Amino acid sequence: MDIDWITAVKSTLSLLKNAIGLVKDAKDLLPAGNEKTVITQTLEEAEKAAKLAEVQIAKSLGYNLCQCTFPPQIMLSIGYEVYSERFKCPNCGKIFPNKRPPKTPELINMV
Ligand SMILES: [Zn+2]
């Protein structure tokens, strides 16, 4: 995977999200009516599409995804525990991997 390409797409997505935010602010100034409803729905779809694209990039970069929402949440590193890195969902707080699996009696007997 070409990282420069991903950086360019990420920058474009960031600009798109900023543009969506600006249009949302402008939309609030419109009087209630059909136009405002259509603009609101279109903005919601654009936000969802931008989030999906962001998730695809995160996935291609090896990030873990939490499926508590759709589009999925991108789990971020919270550091290492013993030998493995742990990740946390910014939405629901889920930790991955949660805990090391408990030792089974067979493993305890082998030690
Ligand atoms: Zn989650």
Backbone and ligand atoms as CSV (ligand in chain L), in Angstrom:
chain,resi,resn,atom,element,x,y,z
A,1,MET,N,N,0.851,-1.189,0.000
A,1,MET,CA,C,0.000,0.000,0.000
A,1,MET,C,C,0.892,1.245,0.000
A,2,ASP,N,N,0.609,2.196,-0.870
A,2,ASP,CA,C,1.404,3.414,-0.985
A,2,ASP,C,C,0.944,4.422,0.072
A,3,ILE,N,N,1.794,4.704,1.058
A,3,ILE,CA,C,1.436,5.575,2.171
A,3,ILE,C,C,1.186,7.005,1.681
A,4,ASP,N,N,1.956,7.513,0.684
A,4,ASP,CA,C,1.740,8.874,0.185
A,4,ASP,C,C,0.338,9.015,-0.397
A,5,TRP,N,N,-0.118,7.990,-1.072
A,5,TRP,CA,C,-1.470,8.009,-1.637
A,5,TRP,C,C,-2.497,8.099,-0.523
A,6,ILE,N,N,-2.286,7.327,0.535
A,6,ILE,CA,C,-3.213,7.335,1.666
A,6,ILE,C,C,-3.214,8.702,2.351
A,7,THR,N,N,-2.032,9.315,2.485
A,7,THR,CA,C,-1.950,10.639,3.106
A,7,THR,C,C,-2.731,11.657,2.290
A,8,ALA,N,N,-2.605,11.584,0.970
A,8,ALA,CA,C,-3.334,12.505,0.093
A,8,ALA,C,C,-4.841,12.319,0.239
A,9,VAL,N,N,-5.276,11.063,0.286
A,9,VAL,CA,C,-6.714,10.793,0.428
A,9,VAL,C,C,-7.201,11.270,1.789
A,10,LYS,N,N,-6.371,11.055,2.821
A,10,LYS,CA,C,-6.741,11.517,4.162
A,10,LYS,C,C,-6.901,13.032,4.197
A,11,SER,N,N,-5.986,13.755,3.538
A,11,SER,CA,C,-6.078,15.222,3.487
A,11,SER,C,C,-7.345,15.648,2.767
A,12,THR,N,N,-7.654,14.972,1.673
A,12,THR,CA,C,-8.858,15.289,0.908
A,12,THR,C,C,-10.098,15.045,1.761
A,13,LEU,N,N,-10.101,13.929,2.475
A,13,LEU,CA,C,-11.238,13.622,3.348
A,13,LEU,C,C,-11.395,14.670,4.439
A,14,SER,N,N,-10.268,15.117,4.982
A,14,SER,CA,C,-10.306,16.135,6.025
A,14,SER,C,C,-10.923,17.425,5.485
A,15,LEU,N,N,-10.520,17.806,4.268
A,15,LEU,CA,C,-11.093,19.004,3.630
A,15,LEU,C,C,-12.588,18.810,3.383
A,16,LEU,N,N,-12.958,17.621,2.938
A,16,LEU,CA,C,-14.370,17.330,2.685
A,16,LEU,C,C,-15.179,17.453,3.972
A,17,LYS,N,N,-14.628,16.902,5.065
A,17,LYS,CA,C,-15.336,16.990,6.344
A,17,LYS,C,C,-15.471,18.448,6.794
A,18,ASN,N,N,-14.430,19.246,6.571
A,18,ASN,CA,C,-14.510,20.673,6.904
A,18,ASN,C,C,-15.585,21.352,6.066
A,19,ALA,N,N,-15.631,21.021,4.772
A,19,ALA,CA,C,-16.624,21.616,3.872
A,19,ALA,C,C,-18.038,21.231,4.317
A,20,ILE,N,N,-18.208,19.975,4.703
A,20,ILE,CA,C,-19.517,19.524,5.184
A,20,ILE,C,C,-19.907,20.332,6.430
A,21,GLY,N,N,-18.945,20.551,7.316
A,21,GLY,CA,C,-19.203,21.332,8.522
A,21,GLY,C,C,-19.627,22.753,8.200
A,22,LEU,N,N,-18.977,23.370,7.204
A,22,LEU,CA,C,-19.318,24.742,6.811
A,22,LEU,C,C,-20.724,24.799,6.213
A,23,VAL,N,N,-21.050,23.813,5.367
A,23,VAL,CA,C,-22.386,23.787,4.757
A,23,VAL,C,C,-23.439,23.549,5.838
A,24,LYS,N,N,-23.108,22.725,6.842
A,24,LYS,CA,C,-24.046,22.498,7.952
A,24,LYS,C,C,-24.345,23.804,8.691
A,25,ASP,N,N,-23.282,24.580,8.922
A,25,ASP,CA,C,-23.472,25.873,9.595
A,25,ASP,C,C,-24.370,26.779,8.754
A,26,ALA,N,N,-24.109,26.816,7.447
A,26,ALA,CA,C,-24.895,27.671,6.545
A,26,ALA,C,C,-26.343,27.179,6.477
A,27,LYS,N,N,-26.541,25.869,6.519
A,27,LYS,CA,C,-27.882,25.286,6.444
A,27,LYS,C,C,-28.755,25.757,7.607
A,28,ASP,N,N,-28.135,25.924,8.757
A,28,ASP,CA,C,-28.894,26.347,9.940
A,28,ASP,C,C,-29.497,27.737,9.760
A,29,LEU,N,N,-28.932,28.516,8.845
A,29,LEU,CA,C,-29.450,29.871,8.607
A,29,LEU,C,C,-30.681,29.859,7.706
A,30,LEU,N,N,-30.937,28.726,7.009
A,30,LEU,CA,C,-32.086,28.649,6.101
A,30,LEU,C,C,-33.391,28.515,6.892
A,31,PRO,N,N,-34.473,29.063,6.351
A,31,PRO,CA,C,-35.768,28.848,6.999
A,31,PRO,C,C,-36.201,27.393,6.818
A,32,ALA,N,N,-37.013,26.896,7.747
A,32,ALA,CA,C,-37.500,25.518,7.652
A,32,ALA,C,C,-38.301,25.344,6.367
A,33,GLY,N,N,-38.175,24.167,5.741
A,33,GLY,CA,C,-38.904,23.912,4.496
A,33,GLY,C,C,-38.297,22.738,3.775
A,34,ASN,N,N,-38.812,22.496,2.557
A,34,ASN,CA,C,-38.352,21.352,1.776
A,34,ASN,C,C,-36.865,21.425,1.458
A,35,GLU,N,N,-36.386,22.630,1.077
A,35,GLU,CA,C,-34.961,22.787,0.734
A,35,GLU,C,C,-34.079,22.417,1.913
A,36,LYS,N,N,-34.441,22.891,3.086
A,36,LYS,CA,C,-33.638,22.613,4.290
A,36,LYS,C,C,-33.645,21.113,4.595
A,37,THR,N,N,-34.793,20.463,4.405
A,37,THR,CA,C,-34.899,19.022,4.654
A,37,THR,C,C,-33.996,18.253,3.688
A,38,VAL,N,N,-34.036,18.636,2.399
A,38,VAL,CA,C,-33.217,17.950,1.391
A,38,VAL,C,C,-31.739,18.159,1.691
A,39,ILE,N,N,-31.369,19.393,2.046
A,39,ILE,CA,C,-29.968,19.683,2.352
A,39,ILE,C,C,-29.524,18.891,3.583
A,40,THR,N,N,-30.372,18.793,4.583
A,40,THR,CA,C,-30.041,18.041,5.800
A,40,THR,C,C,-29.799,16.570,5.477
A,41,GLN,N,N,-30.692,15.976,4.665
A,41,GLN,CA,C,-30.537,14.563,4.300
A,41,GLN,C,C,-29.263,14.345,3.483
A,42,THR,N,N,-28.997,15.262,2.546
A,42,THR,CA,C,-27.805,15.136,1.703
A,42,THR,C,C,-26.540,15.249,2.545
A,43,LEU,N,N,-26.554,16.162,3.511
A,43,LEU,CA,C,-25.391,16.315,4.385
A,43,LEU,C,C,-25.171,15.064,5.227
A,44,GLU,N,N,-26.241,14.462,5.702
A,44,GLU,CA,C,-26.110,13.234,6.506
A,44,GLU,C,C,-25.501,12.116,5.663
A,45,GLU,N,N,-25.937,12.013,4.402
A,45,GLU,CA,C,-25.376,10.987,3.511
A,45,GLU,C,C,-23.911,11.274,3.209
A,46,ALA,N,N,-23.579,12.553,2.987
A,46,ALA,CA,C,-22.187,12.931,2.700
A,46,ALA,C,C,-21.301,12.630,3.906
A,47,GLU,N,N,-21.795,12.907,5.113
A,47,GLU,CA,C,-21.024,12.624,6.328
A,47,GLU,C,C,-20.774,11.128,6.476
A,48,LYS,N,N,-21.808,10.328,6.204
A,48,LYS,CA,C,-21.690,8.880,6.310
A,48,LYS,C,C,-20.685,8.352,5.278
A,49,ALA,N,N,-20.738,8.885,4.053
A,49,ALA,CA,C,-19.808,8.457,3.004
A,49,ALA,C,C,-18.376,8.836,3.367
A,50,ALA,N,N,-18.183,10.034,3.919
A,50,ALA,CA,C,-16.835,10.472,4.310
A,50,ALA,C,C,-16.308,9.587,5.436
A,51,LYS,N,N,-17.186,9.240,6.391
A,51,LYS,CA,C,-16.778,8.391,7.508
A,51,LYS,C,C,-16.421,6.982,7.011
A,52,LEU,N,N,-17.216,6.472,6.065
A,52,LEU,CA,C,-16.923,5.148,5.491
A,52,LEU,C,C,-15.568,5.148,4.793
A,53,ALA,N,N,-15.282,6.209,4.043
A,53,ALA,CA,C,-13.989,6.308,3.346
A,53,ALA,C,C,-12.853,6.355,4.363
A,54,GLU,N,N,-13.066,7.107,5.449
A,54,GLU,CA,C,-12.056,7.208,6.502
A,54,GLU,C,C,-11.804,5.836,7.131
A,55,VAL,N,N,-12.882,5.092,7.367
A,55,VAL,CA,C,-12.774,3.754,7.962
A,55,VAL,C,C,-12.016,2.816,7.014
A,56,GLN,N,N,-12.293,2.922,5.710
A,56,GLN,CA,C,-11.590,2.086,4.729
A,56,GLN,C,C,-10.090,2.347,4.762
A,57,ILE,N,N,-9.722,3.632,4.870
A,57,ILE,CA,C,-8.296,3.978,4.952
A,57,ILE,C,C,-7.690,3.400,6.230
A,58,ALA,N,N,-8.402,3.582,7.337
A,58,ALA,CA,C,-7.908,3.052,8.614
A,58,ALA,C,C,-7.707,1.543,8.526
A,59,LYS,N,N,-8.687,0.865,7.911
A,59,LYS,CA,C,-8.601,-0.589,7.764
A,59,LYS,C,C,-7.387,-0.971,6.918
A,60,SER,N,N,-7.158,-0.223,5.825
A,60,SER,CA,C,-6.022,-0.547,4.956
A,60,SER,C,C,-4.692,-0.264,5.653
A,61,LEU,N,N,-4.703,0.606,6.666
A,61,LEU,CA,C,-3.491,0.894,7.432
A,61,LEU,C,C,-3.318,-0.072,8.602
A,62,GLY,N,N,-4.265,-0.998,8.764
A,62,GLY,CA,C,-4.129,-2.023,9.799
A,62,GLY,C,C,-4.804,-1.695,11.115
A,63,TYR,N,N,-5.618,-0.635,11.156
A,63,TYR,CA,C,-6.307,-0.296,12.403
A,63,TYR,C,C,-7.388,-1.325,12.712
A,64,ASN,N,N,-7.665,-1.512,13.997
A,64,ASN,CA,C,-8.775,-2.362,14.417
A,64,ASN,C,C,-10.051,-1.537,14.361
A,65,LEU,N,N,-11.147,-2.177,14.012
A,65,LEU,CA,C,-12.431,-1.496,13.928
A,65,LEU,C,C,-13.382,-2.073,14.961
A,66,CYS,N,N,-14.187,-1.183,15.585
A,66,CYS,CA,C,-15.218,-1.630,16.513
A,66,CYS,C,C,-16.546,-1.505,15.778
A,67,GLN,N,N,-17.342,-2.542,15.892
A,67,GLN,CA,C,-18.599,-2.572,15.140
A,67,GLN,C,C,-19.793,-2.137,15.989
A,68,CYS,N,N,-19.577,-1.248,16.950
A,68,CYS,CA,C,-20.679,-0.777,17.781
A,68,CYS,C,C,-21.550,0.228,17.035
A,69,THR,N,N,-21.065,0.753,15.914
A,69,THR,CA,C,-21.846,1.685,15.087
A,69,THR,C,C,-21.595,1.335,13.629
A,70,PHE,N,N,-22.417,1.921,12.751
A,70,PHE,CA,C,-22.112,1.833,11.321
A,70,PHE,C,C,-22.168,3.238,10.757
A,71,PRO,N,N,-21.134,3.713,10.101
A,71,PRO,CA,C,-19.861,3.042,9.868
A,71,PRO,C,C,-19.135,2.688,11.178
A,72,PRO,N,N,-18.247,1.684,11.113
A,72,PRO,CA,C,-17.529,1.247,12.311
A,72,PRO,C,C,-16.652,2.358,12.904
A,73,GLN,N,N,-16.337,2.212,14.188
A,73,GLN,CA,C,-15.438,3.137,14.870
A,73,GLN,C,C,-13.998,2.649,14.692
A,74,ILE,N,N,-13.066,3.597,14.609
A,74,ILE,CA,C,-11.648,3.262,14.479
A,74,ILE,C,C,-11.053,3.216,15.889
A,75,MET,N,N,-10.532,2.037,16.265
A,75,MET,CA,C,-9.972,1.865,17.604
A,75,MET,C,C,-8.546,2.425,17.629
A,76,LEU,N,N,-8.232,3.166,18.692
A,76,LEU,CA,C,-6.921,3.806,18.807
A,76,LEU,C,C,-6.098,3.160,19.922
A,77,SER,N,N,-4.790,3.183,19.752
A,77,SER,CA,C,-3.887,2.547,20.716
A,77,SER,C,C,-3.964,3.241,22.076
A,78,ILE,N,N,-3.965,2.425,23.134
A,78,ILE,CA,C,-3.893,2.961,24.498
A,78,ILE,C,C,-2.639,2.440,25.196
A,79,GLY,N,N,-1.725,1.886,24.400
A,79,GLY,CA,C,-0.451,1.454,24.957
A,79,GLY,C,C,-0.316,-0.058,25.043
A,80,TYR,N,N,0.792,-0.459,25.629
A,80,TYR,CA,C,1.107,-1.888,25.705
A,80,TYR,C,C,0.807,-2.445,27.090
A,81,GLU,N,N,0.363,-3.682,27.099
A,81,GLU,CA,C,0.215,-4.411,28.355
A,81,GLU,C,C,0.988,-5.700,28.184
A,82,VAL,N,N,1.994,-5.862,28.979
A,82,VAL,CA,C,2.936,-6.966,28.887
A,82,VAL,C,C,3.533,-6.959,27.474
A,83,TYR,N,N,3.122,-7.864,26.595
A,83,TYR,CA,C,3.741,-7.928,25.277
A,83,TYR,C,C,2.841,-7.470,24.143
A,84,SER,N,N,1.568,-7.182,24.433
A,84,SER,CA,C,0.681,-6.844,23.322
A,84,SER,C,C,0.115,-5.435,23.454
A,85,GLU,N,N,-0.047,-4.787,22.284
A,85,GLU,CA,C,-0.619,-3.449,22.238
A,85,GLU,C,C,-2.135,-3.564,22.372
A,86,ARG,N,N,-2.745,-2.616,23.080
A,86,ARG,CA,C,-4.189,-2.644,23.280
A,86,ARG,C,C,-4.804,-1.428,22.622
A,87,PHE,N,N,-6.055,-1.573,22.178
A,87,PHE,CA,C,-6.754,-0.532,21.440
A,87,PHE,C,C,-8.121,-0.285,22.072
A,88,LYS,N,N,-8.587,0.976,21.992
A,88,LYS,CA,C,-9.859,1.339,22.630
A,88,LYS,C,C,-10.761,2.037,21.618
A,89,CYS,N,N,-12.047,1.671,21.654
A,89,CYS,CA,C,-13.040,2.327,20.806
A,89,CYS,C,C,-13.394,3.678,21.438
A,90,PRO,N,N,-13.313,4.783,20.655
A,90,PRO,CA,C,-13.638,6.096,21.214
A,90,PRO,C,C,-15.134,6.274,21.477
A,91,ASN,N,N,-15.970,5.399,20.932
A,91,ASN,CA,C,-17.419,5.525,21.105
A,91,ASN,C,C,-17.939,4.735,22.305
A,92,CYS,N,N,-17.632,3.425,22.361
A,92,CYS,CA,C,-18.215,2.582,23.417
A,92,CYS,C,C,-17.197,2.197,24.494
A,93,GLY,N,N,-15.920,2.481,24.264
A,93,GLY,CA,C,-14.913,2.178,25.279
A,93,GLY,C,C,-14.416,0.745,25.266
A,94,LYS,N,N,-14.853,-0.048,24.282
A,94,LYS,CA,C,-14.419,-1.442,24.194
A,94,LYS,C,C,-12.896,-1.497,24.024
A,95,ILE,N,N,-12.272,-2.433,24.714
A,95,ILE,CA,C,-10.820,-2.617,24.642
A,95,ILE,C,C,-10.533,-3.888,23.856
A,96,PHE,N,N,-9.557,-3.811,22.932
A,96,PHE,CA,C,-9.159,-4.990,22.156
A,96,PHE,C,C,-7.645,-5.105,22.135
A,97,PRO,N,N,-7.037,-6.227,22.378
A,97,PRO,CA,C,-7.697,-7.388,22.972
A,97,PRO,C,C,-8.053,-7.074,24.417
A,98,ASN,N,N,-9.189,-7.629,24.874
A,98,ASN,CA,C,-9.731,-7.276,26.182
A,98,ASN,C,C,-8.776,-7.660,27.310
A,99,LYS,N,N,-8.520,-8.879,27.443
A,99,LYS,CA,C,-7.567,-9.383,28.449
A,99,LYS,C,C,-6.913,-10.608,27.861
A,100,ARG,N,N,-5.759,-10.920,28.389
A,100,ARG,CA,C,-5.153,-12.165,27.929
A,100,ARG,C,C,-6.055,-13.307,28.348
A,101,PRO,N,N,-6.178,-14.329,27.518
A,101,PRO,CA,C,-7.052,-15.438,27.890
A,101,PRO,C,C,-6.562,-16.085,29.177
A,102,PRO,N,N,-7.520,-16.502,30.047
A,102,PRO,CA,C,-7.110,-17.152,31.295
A,102,PRO,C,C,-6.422,-18.470,30.997
A,103,LYS,N,N,-5.513,-18.815,31.859
A,103,LYS,CA,C,-4.804,-20.081,31.674
A,103,LYS,C,C,-5.770,-21.232,31.882
A,104,THR,N,N,-5.738,-22.161,30.982
A,104,THR,CA,C,-6.582,-23.341,31.141
A,104,THR,C,C,-5.866,-24.308,32.085
A,105,PRO,N,N,-6.609,-25.211,32.717
A,105,PRO,CA,C,-5.959,-26.155,33.650
A,105,PRO,C,C,-4.820,-26.916,32.970
A,106,GLU,N,N,-4.968,-27.237,31.669
A,106,GLU,CA,C,-3.915,-27.987,30.988
A,106,GLU,C,C,-2.618,-27.175,30.946
A,107,LEU,N,N,-2.775,-25.852,30.652
A,107,LEU,CA,C,-1.587,-24.999,30.567
A,107,LEU,C,C,-0.937,-24.826,31.938
A,108,ILE,N,N,-1.793,-24.694,32.978
A,108,ILE,CA,C,-1.255,-24.514,34.327
A,108,ILE,C,C,-0.450,-25.757,34.724
A,109,ASN,N,N,-0.971,-26.936,34.357
A,109,ASN,CA,C,-0.283,-28.177,34.693
A,109,ASN,C,C,1.041,-28.318,33.967
A,110,MET,N,N,1.116,-27.703,32.753
A,110,MET,CA,C,2.345,-27.814,31.976
A,110,MET,C,C,3.452,-26.939,32.542
A,111,VAL,N,N,3.082,-25.870,33.292
A,111,VAL,CA,C,4.083,-24.907,33.789
A,111,VAL,C,C,4.847,-25.505,34.961
L,1,ZN,ZN,ZN,-17.232,0.634,19.967
